Amino acid sequence: MPDRDDRTIEQLYRSAVSGLYARLKSNYDYLYRKFGDEGLKLIADMSREYGLSIAERASKRLKNNNIDSVAGYLLRIFSTVSRGEQDFTELVKINDSRVVIKAKECPLHFTDSQMCLAHTTMEKTVVEELNPDLTYGIGKSIPAGDSYCEHIIEIRSSGG
């Protein structure tokens, strides 16, 4: 008979999230090994589909879809998945048209920046679906060798 599990709810949560991330990354790695660039496309497509479902739910909850509200929502997503780590993410408002979310750790421990881009199609989809006047991009990137990641949300320039 197994021993009683005396972990706290927080410990159980952290363990569950870590396990789900490990499984997700394993699935991504498998798709990439098996299908190469087509595997990356599959990952991006899955991430976009998931992002659409999140954006649909978020649009019903957000009172406003301006840059601050959308960046705050994305920060909330990151905070939820950070497994309770303190100071995992930081929101930096550069100006009224640019916000950067700095992440000090890659929760999926990506080492390939292309894999990161495929995965963050979800974030891009959420931002751009919530407000088509916004764009999402990655600046600095841990998988590219930087010490932190930058998730950049900007108001789309009207000249482009």
Contacts in CASP RR format, 6 or more apart in sequence:
PFRMAT RR
TARGET T0000
AUTHOR 0000-0000-0000
METHOD contacts of the structure
MODEL  1
MPDRDDRTIEQLYRSAVSGLYARLKSNYDYLYRKFGDEGLKLIADMSREY
GLSIAERASKRLKNNNIDSVAGYLLRIFSTVSRGEQDFTELVKINDSRVV
IKAKECPLHFTDSQMCLAHTTMEKTVVEELNPDLTYGIGKSIPAGDSYCE
HIIEIRSSGG
5 12 0 8 1.000
7 15 0 8 1.000
10 84 0 8 1.000
13 83 0 8 1.000
14 83 0 8 1.000
14 84 0 8 1.000
17 81 0 8 1.000
17 83 0 8 1.000
18 83 0 8 1.000
21 81 0 8 1.000
21 107 0 8 1.000
21 108 0 8 1.000
24 108 0 8 1.000
25 108 0 8 1.000
25 109 0 8 1.000
25 110 0 8 1.000
28 43 0 8 1.000
28 108 0 8 1.000
28 115 0 8 1.000
28 118 0 8 1.000
28 119 0 8 1.000
31 39 0 8 1.000
31 40 0 8 1.000
31 42 0 8 1.000
31 43 0 8 1.000
32 39 0 8 1.000
32 40 0 8 1.000
32 43 0 8 1.000
32 112 0 8 1.000
32 115 0 8 1.000
35 42 0 8 1.000
40 114 0 8 1.000
40 115 0 8 1.000
40 118 0 8 1.000
41 118 0 8 1.000
43 115 0 8 1.000
43 118 0 8 1.000
43 119 0 8 1.000
43 121 0 8 1.000
44 117 0 8 1.000
44 118 0 8 1.000
44 121 0 8 1.000
45 121 0 8 1.000
47 118 0 8 1.000
47 119 0 8 1.000
47 120 0 8 1.000
47 121 0 8 1.000
47 122 0 8 1.000
47 125 0 8 1.000
48 121 0 8 1.000
48 122 0 8 1.000
48 124 0 8 1.000
48 125 0 8 1.000
50 122 0 8 1.000
50 125 0 8 1.000
51 121 0 8 1.000
51 122 0 8 1.000
51 123 0 8 1.000
51 125 0 8 1.000
51 126 0 8 1.000
51 129 0 8 1.000
52 125 0 8 1.000
52 129 0 8 1.000
54 77 0 8 1.000
54 122 0 8 1.000
54 125 0 8 1.000
54 126 0 8 1.000
55 125 0 8 1.000
55 126 0 8 1.000
55 129 0 8 1.000
55 130 0 8 1.000
56 129 0 8 1.000
58 73 0 8 1.000
58 126 0 8 1.000
58 130 0 8 1.000
59 65 0 8 1.000
59 129 0 8 1.000
59 130 0 8 1.000
62 69 0 8 1.000
62 70 0 8 1.000
62 73 0 8 1.000
62 130 0 8 1.000
63 69 0 8 1.000
65 130 0 8 1.000
65 131 0 8 1.000
66 131 0 8 1.000
67 96 0 8 1.000
67 97 0 8 1.000
67 98 0 8 1.000
67 99 0 8 1.000
67 131 0 8 1.000
67 134 0 8 1.000
67 153 0 8 1.000
67 154 0 8 1.000
67 155 0 8 1.000
68 93 0 8 1.000
68 99 0 8 1.000
70 126 0 8 1.000
70 127 0 8 1.000
70 130 0 8 1.000
70 131 0 8 1.000
70 134 0 8 1.000
70 153 0 8 1.000
71 91 0 8 1.000
71 93 0 8 1.000
71 99 0 8 1.000
71 101 0 8 1.000
71 153 0 8 1.000
72 91 0 8 1.000
73 126 0 8 1.000
73 130 0 8 1.000
74 101 0 8 1.000
74 123 0 8 1.000
74 126 0 8 1.000
74 127 0 8 1.000
74 151 0 8 1.000
74 153 0 8 1.000
75 89 0 8 1.000
75 91 0 8 1.000
75 101 0 8 1.000
77 123 0 8 1.000
77 126 0 8 1.000
78 88 0 8 1.000
78 89 0 8 1.000
78 101 0 8 1.000
78 103 0 8 1.000
78 151 0 8 1.000
79 88 0 8 1.000
79 89 0 8 1.000
81 107 0 8 1.000
82 88 0 8 1.000
82 89 0 8 1.000
82 105 0 8 1.000
82 107 0 8 1.000
83 107 0 8 1.000
85 105 0 8 1.000
87 104 0 8 1.000
88 103 0 8 1.000
88 104 0 8 1.000
88 105 0 8 1.000
89 101 0 8 1.000
89 102 0 8 1.000
89 103 0 8 1.000
89 104 0 8 1.000
90 101 0 8 1.000
90 102 0 8 1.000
90 104 0 8 1.000
91 99 0 8 1.000
91 100 0 8 1.000
91 101 0 8 1.000
91 102 0 8 1.000
92 99 0 8 1.000
92 100 0 8 1.000
92 101 0 8 1.000
92 102 0 8 1.000
93 99 0 8 1.000
94 100 0 8 1.000
96 155 0 8 1.000
97 154 0 8 1.000
97 155 0 8 1.000
98 152 0 8 1.000
98 153 0 8 1.000
98 154 0 8 1.000
98 155 0 8 1.000
99 152 0 8 1.000
99 153 0 8 1.000
99 154 0 8 1.000
100 150 0 8 1.000
100 151 0 8 1.000
100 152 0 8 1.000
100 153 0 8 1.000
101 150 0 8 1.000
101 151 0 8 1.000
101 153 0 8 1.000
102 148 0 8 1.000
102 149 0 8 1.000
102 150 0 8 1.000
102 151 0 8 1.000
103 142 0 8 1.000
103 148 0 8 1.000
103 149 0 8 1.000
103 151 0 8 1.000
104 147 0 8 1.000
104 148 0 8 1.000
105 142 0 8 1.000
106 116 0 8 1.000
106 142 0 8 1.000
106 143 0 8 1.000
106 149 0 8 1.000
108 119 0 8 1.000
110 116 0 8 1.000
110 119 0 8 1.000
110 142 0 8 1.000
110 143 0 8 1.000
111 143 0 8 1.000
112 143 0 8 1.000
113 141 0 8 1.000
113 143 0 8 1.000
113 144 0 8 1.000
115 143 0 8 1.000
116 138 0 8 1.000
116 141 0 8 1.000
116 142 0 8 1.000
116 143 0 8 1.000
116 149 0 8 1.000
117 138 0 8 1.000
120 136 0 8 1.000
120 137 0 8 1.000
120 138 0 8 1.000
120 151 0 8 1.000
123 136 0 8 1.000
123 151 0 8 1.000
124 136 0 8 1.000
124 137 0 8 1.000
126 136 0 8 1.000
127 134 0 8 1.000
127 135 0 8 1.000
127 136 0 8 1.000
127 153 0 8 1.000
128 134 0 8 1.000
128 135 0 8 1.000
128 136 0 8 1.000
132 156 0 8 1.000
133 155 0 8 1.000
133 156 0 8 1.000
134 153 0 8 1.000
134 154 0 8 1.000
134 155 0 8 1.000
134 156 0 8 1.000
135 153 0 8 1.000
135 154 0 8 1.000
135 155 0 8 1.000
135 156 0 8 1.000
136 151 0 8 1.000
136 152 0 8 1.000
136 153 0 8 1.000
137 151 0 8 1.000
137 152 0 8 1.000
137 153 0 8 1.000
138 149 0 8 1.000
138 150 0 8 1.000
138 151 0 8 1.000
138 152 0 8 1.000
139 149 0 8 1.000
139 150 0 8 1.000
139 151 0 8 1.000
139 152 0 8 1.000
140 146 0 8 1.000
140 147 0 8 1.000
140 148 0 8 1.000
140 149 0 8 1.000
140 150 0 8 1.000
141 149 0 8 1.000
141 150 0 8 1.000
142 148 0 8 1.000
142 149 0 8 1.000
END
